[in-house]
């Protein structure tokens, strides 16, 4: 039993270590698992290295067997110079057969999608604002949303 626990601890530890990860933050403060249509999640990070290319990703955690196949998301990226770029993303949650595409454990699913890929980031502070574009008053069965920034290996 101790050997199984040690093996599990090592595997989880190795998976969580990503030396290329610049930023990883997750917010799960949704009341009653509802993402209100007027609730923007704001993520701020400092980029220390202006060299290389990066990928910015969104993470969405929802309850298994989500009722929608995709979710409209609006992402606003503010650069260190104050320039704003707005991107609309249709975050796909289910495949064409209606099955969850996320990494599901029990009744919780994680879905990751690129916001921007192979982008050059300047040195300085970035702000990423993530907002649901769902047309109703709230998007149900959402447990959290996060942003991940990784430096791509060259």
C-alpha positions in Angstrom: 0.0 0.0 0.0 2.8 2.4 0.9 4.5 1.6 -2.4 1.3 2.4 -4.4 0.9 5.7 -2.5 4.6 6.6 -3.2 4.2 5.8 -6.9 1.1 7.9 -7.2 2.8 10.8 -5.4 5.7 10.7 -7.8 3.6 10.5 -10.9 1.4 13.4 -9.8 4.5 15.4 -8.8 6.1 14.9 -12.2 3.0 15.8 -14.1 2.6 19.1 -12.2 6.2 20.2 -12.9 6.3 22.1 -16.2 9.5 24.1 -16.4 8.1 26.0 -19.4 5.1 27.3 -17.5 5.3 31.0 -16.9 1.9 31.5 -15.3 -1.0 29.2 -14.1 -3.9 30.5 -12.1 -7.3 29.1 -11.5 -10.4 30.8 -10.1 -13.3 28.7 -8.6 -15.4 31.3 -6.8 -18.6 30.7 -8.7 -21.8 30.8 -6.6 -23.9 27.6 -7.0 -21.6 26.5 -9.9 -23.0 29.4 -12.1 -20.8 31.7 -14.1 -22.8 35.0 -14.1 -22.9 36.8 -17.5 -21.6 40.0 -15.9 -18.7 38.2 -14.0 -15.3 38.7 -15.6 -12.4 36.7 -14.3 -9.2 38.8 -14.3 -5.7 37.2 -14.4 -2.5 39.2 -14.1 1.1 38.0 -14.7 4.5 39.4 -15.2 6.5 38.2 -18.2 10.2 38.3 -17.2 11.6 37.2 -20.6 10.9 38.9 -23.9 12.6 36.1 -25.9 10.9 33.2 -27.5 7.3 32.2 -28.3 4.4 31.5 -26.0 1.1 29.8 -25.9 -1.8 31.2 -23.8 -4.5 28.7 -22.8 -7.8 28.7 -21.1 -8.9 26.0 -18.6 -12.6 25.4 -17.9 -13.8 23.0 -15.3 -17.4 21.9 -15.6 -19.7 19.2 -14.3 -19.8 16.0 -16.4 -22.4 15.7 -19.1 -22.5 19.4 -19.7 -25.7 20.5 -21.5 -24.0 22.6 -24.2 -21.5 21.4 -26.9 -19.6 24.7 -26.9 -19.3 27.8 -24.8 -18.7 31.3 -26.2 -15.9 33.0 -24.3 -14.5 36.5 -24.7 -10.9 37.1 -23.8 -9.3 40.5 -23.5 -5.5 40.6 -23.4 -3.9 43.9 -22.2 -0.2 44.2 -23.0 2.4 46.0 -20.9 2.0 49.0 -23.2 -1.7 49.1 -22.5 -2.8 47.8 -25.9 -6.0 45.7 -25.7 -6.8 42.7 -27.9 -10.2 41.1 -27.8 -10.5 37.5 -28.9 -13.7 35.5 -29.1 -13.4 31.7 -28.6 -16.0 29.0 -29.0 -14.7 26.6 -26.3 -15.7 23.1 -27.5 -16.9 20.9 -24.6 -18.4 18.0 -26.5 -17.5 16.1 -29.7 -19.9 15.4 -32.6 -21.3 12.4 -30.8 -22.2 14.5 -27.8 -19.5 13.1 -25.5 -17.4 15.2 -23.2 -14.0 15.9 -24.7 -12.4 17.1 -21.5 -10.3 15.1 -19.0 -13.1 13.8 -16.8 -12.6 12.3 -13.4 -15.8 11.2 -11.8 -18.3 14.0 -12.5 -15.7 16.8 -13.0 -14.2 17.6 -16.4 -11.2 19.8 -17.3 -11.2 21.3 -20.8 -8.2 23.2 -22.2 -8.1 25.4 -25.3 -5.6 27.8 -26.8 -6.3 31.5 -26.6 -3.2 32.4 -28.7 -0.5 30.2 -30.0 3.1 30.9 -31.0 2.9 34.5 -29.8 5.8 36.7 -28.9 5.2 38.4 -25.5 7.1 41.5 -24.5 8.5 41.9 -21.1 6.2 43.4 -18.5 2.8 43.0 -16.9 -0.1 41.4 -18.8 -3.8 41.3 -17.8 -6.1 38.7 -19.2 -9.8 39.1 -18.7 -12.1 36.1 -19.3 -15.8 36.5 -19.7 -18.6 34.1 -20.6 -20.4 35.1 -23.8 -23.4 32.9 -22.9 -26.6 34.8 -23.7 -28.5 33.8 -20.5 -28.1 35.4 -17.1 -25.6 32.7 -16.1 -23.8 29.7 -17.5 -24.7 26.6 -15.3 -22.5 23.8 -14.0 -19.2 25.7 -14.2 -16.8 25.0 -11.4 -13.9 27.3 -12.4 -11.9 28.9 -15.1 -8.1 29.4 -15.4 -5.4 30.8 -17.6 -2.1 29.1 -18.4 0.9 30.7 -20.1 3.7 28.4 -21.4 6.9 29.3 -23.1 7.4 27.0 -26.2 10.6 25.2 -26.6 12.7 26.1 -29.6 
